[in-house]
Amino acid sequence: MGIADVVIAAVIVAGACYILYATLWKKKGCCGCEGGSCCKK
């Protein structure tokens, strides 16, 4: 693996971690729909 492959893999993993953080912890599982109909209460 070259340095470019390692950088690309790191960017993908960082993006996946950010998406998990934003959906699971920051929004507490809400999908972001308007009106709050898809958030579990």
C-alpha positions, 0 to 999 in steps of 0.5 A: 500500500502506498501513502495515497492508499493510507490517506484515502482509507483514513479519510473514509474512516474519519467520514464514517466516524463523523456520520456515526457521531452526528446521527447517534450521539449529537442528534440522539438517533433522530434522522433529521426530518422536519416536524420530528415525526421520525424521532423516537420519544 
